[in-house]
Amino acid sequence: MKGSHLVSVLQGKEKQCYLTGRTNILHKHHIYAGKNRSVSDKFGFWVWLIPDLHNMSNNGVHFNKELDTRIKQDCQRQFESDGNSRQYFMNLIGRNYL
Ligand SMILES: [Zn+2]
């Protein structure tokens, strides 16, 4: 780990929807929620999403299990390819999504 992230692991400083690329009216989604929310904040495990793909429609990540899993996997994969071990990820989040 190279210090805590104030930027998104998946998007860096880019402020656009992770799924559509839209740049206005965005929600910040914590990828691993609940008790992992503060860890997600600290380590940059979050993405920008348009409201419909966040929690304002049934297609949103909060209601669409498949999409939720995909983003959780994308984030873990990126975190690991940034040089962090799987064990470290599991220590932070409590499980392995890959
Ligand atoms: Zn969310």
Residues whose N, C-alpha, C, O or C-beta is under 5 A from the ligand:
A	BS01	ZN	K28 H29 H30
